[in-house]
């Protein structure tokens, strides 16, 4: 899944742009030959360890990126109503925690609005009625969240 397009450009410490891409700072992490390239991504709302889908030589630095989440959203398992009403990105063990507003689309898809950027999501189970535009917390495996350098 790729990031959804926000309606207008925003500016903050980590800049988002009008086509869904955003600038972040990344730092490469020690790698083993058997694993995919990972980086620690730093945003204005937090940091987490995720997969890097760009050139490994470019893993350190400032990048215009798009997010993907390859794990389906399962209400009550990896997704629940959030107790806080503010965007957040953080790491808990091998999980990436994202908090934001859940938006359900007419065609059965969903996206999570996290601050000023969005991430498209696959729904693996129904979302309770009335949860559209509600604050939710999603917990997915680090190996299912990836950054893709955005090509201009």
DSSP file (Angstrom, degrees, kcal/mol; ACC not computed):
  #  RESIDUE AA STRUCTURE BP1 BP2  ACC     N-H-->O    O-->H-N    N-H-->O    O-->H-N    TCO  KAPPA ALPHA  PHI   PSI    X-CA   Y-CA   Z-CA
    1    1 A X              0   0    0      0, 0.0     2,-0.3     0, 0.0    68,-0.1   0.000 360.0 360.0 360.0 146.2    0.0    0.0    0.0
    2    2 A X        -     0   0    0     66,-0.1   118,-1.1     1,-0.1    66,-0.2  -0.716 360.0 -81.9-113.0 167.2    1.2    3.5   -0.7
    3    3 A X        -     0   0    0     64,-0.3   116,-0.3    -2,-0.3     2,-0.1  -0.359  44.1-121.9 -70.4 146.5    0.5    6.7    1.1
    4    4 A X        -     0   0    0    108,-0.2     2,-0.6    16,-0.1   114,-0.6  -0.446  30.5-101.0 -83.3 160.5   -2.6    8.6    0.4
    5    5 A X        -     0   0    0     -2,-0.1    14,-0.1   112,-0.1    13,-0.1  -0.724  29.8-140.4 -87.1 120.5   -2.6   12.1   -0.9
    6    6 A X        -     0   0    0     -2,-0.6    14,-0.1    11,-0.4     3,-0.1  -0.405  23.0-116.5 -70.7 159.2   -3.4   14.8    1.7
    7    7 A X  S    S+     0   0    0      1,-0.1     2,-0.3    -2,-0.1    -1,-0.1   0.878  88.9  10.1 -68.0 -40.3   -5.5   17.6    0.4
    8    8 A X  S    S-     0   0    0      9,-0.1    -1,-0.1    11,-0.0    -2,-0.0  -0.951  85.9 -92.2-139.5 156.8   -3.0   20.5    0.8
    9    9 A X        -     0   0    0     -2,-0.3     2,-0.3    -3,-0.1     8,-0.2  -0.371  40.7-164.7 -66.6 150.3    0.7   20.8    1.6
   10   10 A X  B     -A   16   0A   0      6,-0.7     6,-0.6   106,-0.1     2,-0.4  -0.883   7.8-146.5-127.4 160.1    1.7   21.3    5.2
   11   11 A X        +     0   0    0     -2,-0.3     2,-0.3     4,-0.2     4,-0.1  -1.000  34.6 128.9-132.3 138.3    4.9   22.5    6.8
   12   12 A X  S    S-     0   0    0     -2,-0.4     3,-0.1     4,-0.0    -2,-0.0  -0.862  76.2 -60.9-162.1-172.5    6.4   21.3   10.1
   13   13 A X  S    S+     0   0    0     -2,-0.3     2,-0.7     1,-0.2     0, 0.0   0.883 135.7  37.7 -54.3 -42.0    9.7   20.1   11.3
   14   14 A X  S    S-     0   0    0     -3,-0.0    -1,-0.2    11,-0.0     2,-0.2  -0.953 101.1-134.7-108.8 111.4    9.4   17.1    9.0
   15   15 A X        -     0   0    0     -2,-0.7     8,-4.2    -4,-0.1     2,-0.3  -0.437  17.3-161.9 -77.7 133.2    7.8   18.5    5.9
   16   16 A X  B     -AB  10  22A   0     -6,-0.6    -6,-0.7     6,-0.3     2,-0.3  -0.784  11.1-148.4-102.9 157.4    5.0   16.8    4.1
   17   17 A X    >   -     0   0    0      4,-2.8     3,-1.5    -2,-0.3   -11,-0.4  -0.794  28.6 -99.1-125.0 168.3    4.1   17.7    0.5
   18   18 A X  T 3  S+     0   0    0      1,-0.3     4,-0.1    -2,-0.3    -9,-0.0   0.535 113.1  59.6 -70.3  -6.9    0.8   17.7   -1.4
   19   19 A X  T 3  S-     0   0    0      2,-0.2    -1,-0.3   -14,-0.1     3,-0.1   0.195 120.6 -94.5-106.6  17.6    1.3   14.3   -3.1
   20   20 A X  S <  S+     0   0    0     -3,-1.5    47,-0.3     1,-0.4    98,-0.2   0.252  89.5 116.9  95.2 -12.8    1.6   12.2    0.0
   21   21 A X        -     0   0    0     45,-0.1    -4,-2.8   -18,-0.1    -1,-0.4  -0.468  42.0-170.9 -83.9 161.3    5.4   12.2    0.3
   22   22 A X  E     -BC  16  65A   0     43,-2.2    43,-3.5    -6,-0.3     2,-0.4  -0.989  25.0-111.7-149.1 155.0    7.2   13.7    3.2
   23   23 A X  E     + C   0  64A   0     -8,-4.2     2,-0.3    -2,-0.3    41,-0.2  -0.754  42.5 163.9 -88.1 134.1   10.7   14.6    4.3
   24   24 A X  E     - C   0  63A   0     39,-2.4    39,-2.7    -2,-0.4     2,-0.5  -0.903  36.6-117.3-137.9 167.1   12.1   12.5    7.1
   25   25 A X  E     -DC  42  62A   0     17,-1.8    17,-3.1    -2,-0.3     2,-0.3  -0.937  33.3-171.0-106.4 133.1   15.5   11.9    8.6
   26   26 A X  E     -DC  41  61A   0     35,-3.0    35,-2.6    -2,-0.5     2,-0.4  -0.912  12.1-164.7-123.2 151.7   16.8    8.3    8.5
   27   27 A X  E     -D   40   0A   0     13,-1.8    13,-2.7    -2,-0.3    33,-0.2  -0.996  24.5-123.1-134.1 131.0   19.7    6.5   10.0
   28   28 A X  E     -D   39   0A   0     -2,-0.4     2,-0.3    11,-0.2    11,-0.2  -0.343  24.5-148.2 -70.2 153.1   20.9    3.1    8.9
   29   29 A X        -     0   0    0      9,-1.4     9,-0.3     1,-0.1    -1,-0.0  -0.810  34.6 -76.9-117.6 158.8   21.2    0.3   11.4
   30   30 A X        -     0   0    0     -2,-0.3     2,-0.3     7,-0.1    -1,-0.1  -0.317  56.6-154.6 -55.7 136.6   23.6   -2.6   11.6
   31   31 A X        -     0   0    0      6,-0.1     2,-0.3    -3,-0.0     6,-0.1  -0.808  14.9-150.3-116.4 153.6   22.5   -5.2    9.1
   32   32 A X    >   -     0   0    0     -2,-0.3     3,-1.5     4,-0.2     0, 0.0  -0.902  32.2-115.2-114.0 153.6   22.9   -9.0    8.8
   33   33 A X  T 3  S+     0   0    0     -2,-0.3    -1,-0.1     1,-0.3    -2,-0.0   0.776 112.1  55.6 -59.8 -26.8   23.0  -10.6    5.4
   34   34 A X  T 3  S+     0   0    0      2,-0.1    -1,-0.3    -3,-0.0     2,-0.2   0.622  98.3  73.1 -83.1 -12.8   19.7  -12.5    5.9
   35   35 A X  S <  S-     0   0    0     -3,-1.5     2,-0.1     1,-0.1     3,-0.1  -0.655  83.8-106.7-106.1 159.1   17.6   -9.5    6.8
   36   36 A X        -     0   0    0     -2,-0.2    -4,-0.2     1,-0.1     2,-0.2  -0.411  54.0 -82.7 -72.1 156.1   16.1   -6.7    4.7
   37   37 A X        -     0   0    0     15,-0.3    15,-2.8    -2,-0.1     2,-0.3  -0.422  53.1-166.6 -62.7 128.5   17.7   -3.2    5.1
   38   38 A X  E     - E   0  51A   0     13,-0.3    -9,-1.4    -9,-0.3     2,-0.3  -0.889   9.6-177.9-119.6 152.8   16.3   -1.4    8.1
   39   39 A X  E     -DE  28  50A   0     11,-2.5    11,-2.5    -2,-0.3     2,-0.6  -0.952  30.6-119.2-138.6 158.5   16.5    2.2    9.2
   40   40 A X  E     -DE  27  49A   0    -13,-2.7   -13,-1.8    -2,-0.3     2,-0.4  -0.921  33.4-153.4 -96.1 123.0   15.4    4.3   12.1
   41   41 A X  E     -DE  26  48A   0      7,-2.9     7,-1.5    -2,-0.6     2,-0.5  -0.835   4.2-157.4-100.8 134.9   13.1    7.0   10.8
   42   42 A X  E     +DE  25  47A   0    -17,-3.1   -17,-1.8    -2,-0.4     2,-0.2  -0.953  18.9 166.9-114.3 124.9   12.7   10.2   12.6
   43   43 A X  E >   - E   0  46A   0      3,-2.6     3,-1.0    -2,-0.5   -19,-0.1  -0.738  52.2 -97.5-125.3 175.2    9.6   12.4   12.2
   44   44 A X  T 3  S+     0   0    0     -2,-0.2     3,-0.1     1,-0.2   -31,-0.1   0.680 124.0  44.0 -67.8 -17.0    8.1   15.3   14.0
   45   45 A X  T 3  S-     0   0    0      1,-0.3    44,-1.6    69,-0.1     2,-0.3   0.323 126.2 -60.6-113.2   7.7    5.8   12.9   15.9
   46   46 A X  E <   -Ef  43  89A   0     -3,-1.0    -3,-2.6    42,-0.2    -1,-0.3  -0.874  49.6 -95.8 144.7-174.9    8.2   10.2   16.8
   47   47 A X  E     +E   42   0A   0     42,-0.6     2,-0.3    -2,-0.3    44,-0.2  -0.945  28.8 170.3-140.3 160.0   10.6    7.5   15.5
   48   48 A X  E     -E   41   0A   0     -7,-1.5    -7,-2.9    -2,-0.3     2,-0.5  -0.976  37.5-103.7-161.2 161.9   10.6    3.8   14.7
   49   49 A X  E     +E   40   0A   0     -2,-0.3     2,-0.3    -9,-0.2    -9,-0.2  -0.858  51.7 158.1 -95.2 125.3   12.6    1.1   13.0
   50   50 A X  E     -E   39   0A   0    -11,-2.5   -11,-2.5    -2,-0.5    96,-0.2  -0.845  43.9 -80.8-139.5 171.7   11.2    0.2    9.6
   51   51 A X  E     -Eg  38 146A   0     94,-2.8    96,-2.4    91,-0.6     2,-0.5  -0.508  36.0-139.3 -76.6 146.6   12.3   -1.3    6.3
   52   52 A X  E     - g   0 147A   0    -15,-2.8   -15,-0.3    94,-0.2    96,-0.2  -0.945  17.5-177.4-108.9 122.5   14.2    0.8    3.8
   53   53 A X        +     0   0    0     94,-2.5     2,-0.2    -2,-0.5    95,-0.1   0.070  57.5  82.4-107.4  22.0   13.2    0.2    0.1
   54   54 A X  S    S-     0   0    0      1,-0.1     2,-0.3    93,-0.1   -17,-0.1  -0.443  98.9 -53.4-110.0-172.1   15.8    2.6   -1.4
   55   55 A X    >   -     0   0    0     -2,-0.2     3,-2.3     1,-0.2     4,-0.2  -0.485  48.1-135.2 -62.5 125.2   19.4    2.3   -2.3
   56   56 A X  G >  S+     0   0    0      1,-0.3     3,-1.4    -2,-0.3     4,-0.2   0.801 104.2  62.5 -56.1 -29.3   21.3    1.1    0.8
   57   57 A X  G 3  S+     0   0    0      1,-0.3    -1,-0.3     2,-0.1     3,-0.3   0.687 103.9  49.6 -69.2 -16.6   24.0    3.7    0.1
   58   58 A X  G <  S+     0   0    0     -3,-2.3    -1,-0.3     1,-0.2    -2,-0.2   0.260  76.6 107.5-103.2  10.6   21.3    6.4    0.6
   59   59 A X    <   +     0   0    0     -3,-1.4     2,-0.5    -4,-0.2    -1,-0.2   0.744  67.5  68.2 -67.3 -24.0   19.9    5.1    3.9
   60   60 A X  S    S+     0   0    0     -3,-0.3     2,-0.3    -4,-0.2   -33,-0.2  -0.839  89.2  29.4 -97.6 128.5   21.4    7.9    6.1
   61   61 A X  E    S-C   26   0A   0    -35,-2.6   -35,-3.0    -2,-0.5     2,-0.4  -0.862  95.2 -29.1 135.7-164.7   20.1   11.4    5.7
   62   62 A X  E     +C   25   0A   0     -2,-0.3     2,-0.4   -37,-0.2   -37,-0.2  -0.794  61.1 178.0 -94.0 132.6   17.1   13.5    4.8
   63   63 A X  E     -C   24   0A   0    -39,-2.7   -39,-2.4    -2,-0.4     2,-0.7  -0.987  36.5-131.9-139.5 146.6   14.7   11.9    2.3
   64   64 A X  E     +C   23   0A   0     -2,-0.4    86,-3.6   -41,-0.2     2,-0.3  -0.891  51.5 170.1 -88.2 116.9   11.4   12.6    0.6
   65   65 A X  E     -CH  22 149A   0    -43,-3.5   -43,-2.2    -2,-0.7     2,-0.3  -0.807  35.5-145.2-131.0 165.5    9.6    9.3    1.3
   66   66 A X  E     - H   0 148A   0     82,-2.0    82,-2.7    -2,-0.3     2,-0.3  -0.948  25.7-130.6-124.4 151.7    6.3    7.5    1.1
   67   67 A X  E     - H   0 147A   0     -2,-0.3     2,-0.4    51,-0.3   -64,-0.3  -0.721  17.5-169.8-101.2 148.8    5.1    4.9    3.6
   68   68 A X  E     - H   0 146A   0     78,-2.0    78,-2.3    -2,-0.3     2,-0.4  -0.995   6.9-165.6-132.7 146.2    3.7    1.4    3.1
   69   69 A X  E     - H   0 145A   0     51,-0.4    53,-0.2    -2,-0.4    76,-0.2  -0.979   4.2-176.9-127.4 116.1    2.1   -0.9    5.6
   70   70 A X        +     0   0    0     74,-2.9     2,-0.5    -2,-0.4    75,-0.1   0.396  56.2  92.4 -96.8   2.1    1.8   -4.5    4.3
   71   71 A X  S    S-     0   0    0     73,-0.4    51,-0.4    70,-0.1    53,-0.1  -0.854  78.7-121.2 -98.5 128.6   -0.1   -5.9    7.4
   72   72 A X        -     0   0    0     -2,-0.5     2,-0.5    49,-0.1    51,-0.2  -0.340  27.3-109.9 -67.2 148.1   -3.9   -5.9    7.2
   73   73 A X  B     -o  123   0B   0     49,-3.5    51,-2.3    52,-0.1    52,-1.1  -0.678  33.2-172.6 -83.4 125.3   -5.8   -4.0    9.8
   74   74 A X    >>> -     0   0    0     -2,-0.5     3,-2.0    50,-0.2     4,-1.9  -0.951  23.1-129.7-123.4 109.6   -7.7   -6.3   12.2
   75   75 A X  B 345S+i   79   0A   0     -2,-0.5     5,-0.2    51,-0.3    51,-0.1  -0.331  92.7  13.3 -61.1 134.1  -10.0   -4.6   14.7
   76   76 A X  T 345S+     0   0    0      3,-3.1    -1,-0.3     1,-0.1     4,-0.1   0.278 127.2  59.1  83.5 -10.5   -9.4   -5.7   18.3
   77   77 A X  T <45S-     0   0    0     -3,-2.0    -2,-0.2     2,-0.2    -1,-0.1   0.755 128.9  -5.0-110.6 -64.8   -6.2   -7.4   17.3
   78   78 A X  T  <5S+     0   0    0     -4,-1.9    61,-2.9     1,-0.1     2,-0.4   0.370 130.4  54.4-112.7   4.5   -3.7   -4.9   15.9
   79   79 A X  E   < +iJ  75 138A   0     -5,-1.3    -3,-3.1    59,-0.2     2,-0.3  -1.000  59.0 151.1-139.5 137.7   -6.1   -1.9   15.8
   80   80 A X  E     - J   0 137A   0     57,-1.8    57,-2.7    -2,-0.4     2,-0.1  -0.963  52.2 -72.5-154.4 167.3   -8.2   -0.3   18.5
   81   81 A X  E     - J   0 136A   0     -2,-0.3    55,-0.3    55,-0.2     2,-0.2  -0.428  55.1-122.2 -63.1 139.8   -9.6    3.0   19.6
   82   82 A X        -     0   0    0     53,-2.3    53,-0.2    18,-0.2    -1,-0.1  -0.602   8.0-149.0 -87.4 146.3   -6.9    5.4   20.8
   83   83 A X  S    S+     0   0    0     -2,-0.2     2,-0.3     2,-0.0    -1,-0.1   0.749  84.1  56.5 -82.9 -24.9   -6.9    6.8   24.3
   84   84 A X  S    S-     0   0    0      2,-0.1     2,-0.2     1,-0.0    -2,-0.1  -0.749  72.4-143.7-105.9 155.3   -5.1   10.0   23.1
   85   85 A X        +     0   0    0     -2,-0.3     2,-0.3     2,-0.1    16,-0.0  -0.423  69.3  88.8-115.0  55.9   -6.2   12.4   20.3
   86   86 A X  S    S-     0   0    0     -2,-0.2    -2,-0.1    14,-0.1     2,-0.0  -0.990  81.0 -99.9-146.8 148.0   -2.8   13.3   18.9
   87   87 A X        +     0   0    0     -2,-0.3     2,-0.3    11,-0.1    13,-0.2  -0.348  45.3 174.4 -68.9 148.7   -0.7   11.7   16.2
   88   88 A X  E     - K   0  99A   0     11,-1.7    11,-2.5     2,-0.0     2,-0.4  -0.992  23.6-169.3-155.1 146.9    2.1    9.5   17.2
   89   89 A X  E     +fK  46  98A   0    -44,-1.6   -42,-0.6    -2,-0.3     2,-0.3  -0.988  30.0 145.2-133.9 127.4    4.8    7.2   15.8
   90   90 A X  E     - K   0  97A   0      7,-2.1     7,-3.0    -2,-0.4     2,-0.4  -0.974  41.5-115.4-156.3 169.3    6.8    5.0   18.1
   91   91 A X  E     + K   0  96A   0     -2,-0.3     2,-0.4   -44,-0.2     5,-0.2  -0.908  20.1 179.4-110.9 135.4    8.5    1.6   18.5
   92   92 A X  E >   - K   0  95A   0      3,-2.6     3,-1.9    -2,-0.4     2,-0.2  -0.864  66.6 -61.3-133.1 100.6    7.5   -1.1   21.1
   93   93 A X  T 3  S-     0   0    0     -2,-0.4    -1,-0.1     1,-0.3     0, 0.0  -0.452 119.9 -15.5  61.6-124.6    9.8   -4.1   20.7
   94   94 A X  T 3  S+     0   0    0     -2,-0.2    48,-2.7    -3,-0.1     2,-0.4   0.173 122.0  93.1 -95.6  18.2    9.3   -5.4   17.2
   95   95 A X  E <   -KL  92 141A   0     -3,-1.9    -3,-2.6    46,-0.3     2,-0.5  -0.871  64.4-144.2-113.7 144.3    6.1   -3.4   16.6
   96   96 A X  E     -KL  91 140A   0     44,-3.6    44,-2.3    -2,-0.4     2,-0.5  -0.933  18.0-154.5-102.4 126.8    5.6    0.0   15.1
   97   97 A X  E     -KL  90 139A   0     -7,-3.0    -7,-2.1    -2,-0.5     2,-0.4  -0.906  13.5-178.5-106.6 124.4    2.8    1.9   16.8
   98   98 A X  E     -KL  89 138A   0     40,-2.6    40,-3.0    -2,-0.5     2,-0.4  -0.989   5.5-168.6-124.0 129.0    0.9    4.6   14.8
   99   99 A X  E     +KL  88 137A   0    -11,-2.5   -11,-1.7    -2,-0.4     2,-0.3  -0.962  31.8 109.7-117.6 135.1   -1.8    6.7   16.2
  100  100 A X  E     - L   0 136A   0     36,-2.0    36,-3.0    -2,-0.4     2,-0.5  -0.956  67.8 -54.1-175.0-171.2   -4.0    8.9   14.0
  101  101 A X  E     -ML 113 135A   0     12,-2.2    12,-3.1    -2,-0.3     2,-0.4  -0.774  47.6-138.2 -90.4 126.8   -7.5    9.4   12.6
  102  102 A X  E     -M  112   0A   0     32,-2.9    31,-3.6    -2,-0.5     2,-0.5  -0.707  17.7-166.4 -84.5 129.7   -8.9    6.4   10.7
  103  103 A X  E     -M  111   0A   0      8,-2.9     8,-2.3    -2,-0.4     2,-0.4  -0.980   5.3-155.2-119.7 125.0  -10.7    7.3    7.5
  104  104 A X  E     -M  110   0A   0     -2,-0.5     6,-0.2     6,-0.2     2,-0.2  -0.823  13.0-145.3 -98.4 137.0  -12.9    4.7    5.7
  105  105 A X    >   -     0   0    0      4,-2.5     3,-1.7    -2,-0.4    27,-0.0  -0.621  22.9-114.0-101.5 161.4  -13.4    5.1    2.0
  106  106 A X  T 3  S+     0   0    0      1,-0.3    -1,-0.1    -2,-0.2    -2,-0.0   0.757 113.9  59.3 -63.5 -25.6  -16.6    4.2    0.0
  107  107 A X  T 3  S-     0   0    0      1,-0.0    -1,-0.3     2,-0.0     3,-0.1   0.277 123.6 -98.3 -91.1  12.7  -14.7    1.5   -1.9
  108  108 A X  S <  S+     0   0    0     -3,-1.7    15,-0.3     1,-0.3    -2,-0.1   0.533  87.3 115.3  88.7   6.7  -13.9   -0.5    1.3
  109  109 A X        -     0   0    0     13,-0.1    -4,-2.5    11,-0.0     2,-0.3  -0.360  46.5-154.7 -95.7-177.5  -10.4    0.8    1.9
  110  110 A X  E     -MN 104 121A   0     11,-1.1    11,-3.0    -6,-0.2     2,-0.3  -0.983   7.7-162.4-152.0 158.9   -9.0    2.9    4.7
  111  111 A X  E     -MN 103 120A   0     -8,-2.3    -8,-2.9    -2,-0.3     2,-0.6  -0.991  17.3-133.2-143.7 152.9   -6.2    5.3    5.4
  112  112 A X  E     -MN 102 119A   0      7,-2.5     7,-1.7    -2,-0.3     2,-0.8  -0.919  13.3-148.4-106.6 120.4   -4.7    6.6    8.6
  113  113 A X  E     -MN 101 118A   0    -12,-3.1   -12,-2.2    -2,-0.6     2,-0.7  -0.808  19.0-177.8 -88.5 111.6   -4.1   10.3    8.9
  114  114 A X  E >   - N   0 117A   0      3,-2.9     3,-1.5    -2,-0.8     2,-0.5  -0.888  60.9 -55.4-115.3  99.0   -1.0   10.7   11.1
  115  115 A X  T 3  S-     0   0    0     -2,-0.7   -14,-0.1     1,-0.2   -27,-0.0  -0.572 120.8 -18.7  68.0-121.1   -0.4   14.4   11.6
  116  116 A X  T 3  S+     0   0    0     -2,-0.5     2,-0.3    -3,-0.1    -1,-0.2   0.181 127.3  67.7-106.8  16.6   -0.1   15.9    8.1
  117  117 A X  E <   -N  114   0A   0     -3,-1.5    -3,-2.9  -101,-0.1     2,-0.3  -0.921  65.5-143.6-133.4 162.1    0.5   12.7    6.2
  118  118 A X  E     -N  113   0A   0   -114,-0.6     2,-0.4    -2,-0.3   -51,-0.3  -0.900   3.6-158.0-128.1 151.4   -1.6    9.6    5.3
  119  119 A X  E     -N  112   0A   0     -7,-1.7    -7,-2.5    -2,-0.3  -116,-0.2  -0.994  21.9-130.0-129.7 124.5   -0.9    5.9    5.0
  120  120 A X  E     -N  111   0A   0   -118,-1.1   -51,-0.4    -2,-0.4     2,-0.3  -0.445  29.4-162.9 -69.4 146.4   -3.2    3.6    3.0
  121  121 A X  E     -N  110   0A   0    -11,-3.0   -11,-1.1    -2,-0.1     2,-0.4  -0.948  18.7-130.8-132.4 150.7   -4.3    0.5    4.8
  122  122 A X        -     0   0    0    -51,-0.4   -49,-3.5    -2,-0.3     2,-0.7  -0.868  23.4-136.4 -95.0 134.0   -5.8   -2.9    3.9
  123  123 A X  B     +o   73   0B   0     -2,-0.4   -49,-0.1   -15,-0.3   -51,-0.1  -0.837  24.8 175.8 -92.1 114.3   -8.8   -3.9    6.1
  124  124 A X  S    S+     0   0    0    -51,-2.3     2,-0.3    -2,-0.7   -50,-0.2   0.553  73.3  18.0 -93.1 -11.0   -8.4   -7.6    7.1
  125  125 A X  S    S-     0   0    0    -52,-1.1    -1,-0.2     0, 0.0   -50,-0.1  -0.972  98.0 -80.5-151.3 159.7  -11.6   -7.4    9.2
  126  126 A X        -     0   0    0     -2,-0.3     2,-0.4    -3,-0.1   -51,-0.3  -0.279  37.8-133.4 -63.6 148.5  -14.6   -5.1    9.6
  127  127 A X        -     0   0    0    -53,-0.1     4,-0.1     1,-0.1     3,-0.1  -0.863  34.0-100.1 -98.5 135.5  -14.2   -1.9   11.5
  128  128 A X    >   -     0   0    0     -2,-0.4     3,-1.4     1,-0.1     4,-0.1  -0.195  46.5 -96.0 -54.8 144.5  -17.1   -1.2   14.0
  129  129 A X  T 3  S+     0   0    0      1,-0.2    -1,-0.1     2,-0.1    -3,-0.0  -0.287 109.7  33.7 -60.4 147.8  -19.6    1.3   12.7
  130  130 A X  T 3  S+     0   0    0     -3,-0.1    -1,-0.2     4,-0.0    -2,-0.1   0.451  86.2 105.4  86.1   1.3  -19.1    4.8   13.8
  131  131 A X    X   +     0   0    0     -3,-1.4     3,-2.3    -4,-0.1   -29,-0.3   0.567  42.1 118.9 -91.5  -8.4  -15.3    4.6   13.8
  132  132 A X  T 3  S+     0   0    0      1,-0.3   -29,-0.2    -4,-0.1     3,-0.1  -0.390  89.0   7.3 -58.9 130.6  -14.8    6.6   10.6
  133  133 A X  T 3  S+     0   0    0    -31,-3.6    -1,-0.3     1,-0.3     2,-0.2   0.593 102.3 133.7  69.6  14.8  -12.7    9.6   11.4
  134  134 A X    <   -     0   0    0     -3,-2.3   -32,-2.9   -32,-0.5     2,-0.4  -0.574  65.8-101.0 -89.1 157.2  -12.1    8.3   15.0
  135  135 A X  E     + L   0 101A   0    -34,-0.2   -53,-2.3    -2,-0.2     2,-0.3  -0.664  50.9 173.5 -77.4 127.6   -8.7    8.3   16.7
  136  136 A X  E     -JL  81 100A   0    -36,-3.0   -36,-2.0    -2,-0.4     2,-0.4  -0.886  28.6-137.2-132.1 163.0   -7.1    4.8   16.5
  137  137 A X  E     -JL  80  99A   0    -57,-2.7   -57,-1.8    -2,-0.3     2,-0.4  -0.993  17.9-164.5-122.1 128.7   -3.9    3.1   17.4
  138  138 A X  E     -JL  79  98A   0    -40,-3.0   -40,-2.6    -2,-0.4     2,-0.5  -0.945   3.5-166.5-115.7 132.9   -2.4    0.6   15.0
  139  139 A X  E     + L   0  97A   0    -61,-2.9     2,-0.3    -2,-0.4   -42,-0.2  -0.959  19.7 163.2-121.7 111.3    0.3   -1.9   16.1
  140  140 A X  E     - L   0  96A   0    -44,-2.3   -44,-3.6    -2,-0.5     5,-0.1  -0.891  43.8 -88.4-127.6 156.8    2.1   -3.7   13.2
  141  141 A X  E >   - L   0  95A   0     -2,-0.3     3,-2.3   -46,-0.2     4,-0.3  -0.347  32.1-125.8 -62.9 140.7    5.3   -5.6   12.8
  142  142 A X  G >  S+     0   0    0    -48,-2.7     3,-1.3     1,-0.3   -91,-0.6   0.824 110.3  62.5 -55.1 -32.4    8.4   -3.5   12.0
  143  143 A X  G 3  S+     0   0    0    -49,-0.3    -1,-0.3     1,-0.2    -2,-0.1   0.484  99.5  54.3 -76.8  -0.1    8.9   -5.8    9.0
  144  144 A X  G <  S+     0   0    0     -3,-2.3   -74,-2.9   -75,-0.0     2,-0.5   0.351  94.3  78.2-110.2   4.5    5.6   -4.8    7.5
  145  145 A X  E <   + H   0  69A   0     -3,-1.3   -94,-2.8    -4,-0.3     2,-0.3  -0.960  61.5 175.8-114.4 127.8    6.3   -1.1    7.5
  146  146 A X  E     -gH  51  68A   0    -78,-2.3   -78,-2.0    -2,-0.5     2,-0.4  -0.953  25.9-140.3-134.8 151.5    8.5    0.3    4.8
  147  147 A X  E     -gH  52  67A   0    -96,-2.4   -94,-2.5    -2,-0.3     2,-0.5  -0.918  15.9-164.7-106.2 134.9    9.8    3.7    3.5
  148  148 A X  E     - H   0  66A   0    -82,-2.7   -82,-2.0    -2,-0.4   -94,-0.1  -0.980  24.6-121.9-120.1 119.7   10.1    4.2   -0.2
  149  149 A X  E     - H   0  65A   0     -2,-0.5     2,-0.4   -84,-0.2   -84,-0.3  -0.386  32.4-123.6 -58.6 135.1   12.2    7.2   -1.5
  150  150 A X        -     0   0    0    -86,-3.6     2,-0.6  -128,-0.2   -86,-0.2  -0.690  17.2-142.9 -86.9 129.0    9.9    9.4   -3.5
  151  151 A X              0   0    0     -2,-0.4   -86,-0.0     1,-0.1    -1,-0.0  -0.823 360.0 360.0 -94.8 123.0   11.1   10.0   -7.1
  152  152 A X              0   0    0     -2,-0.6    -1,-0.1     0, 0.0    -2,-0.0   0.429 360.0 360.0 -94.3 360.0   10.4   13.5   -8.3
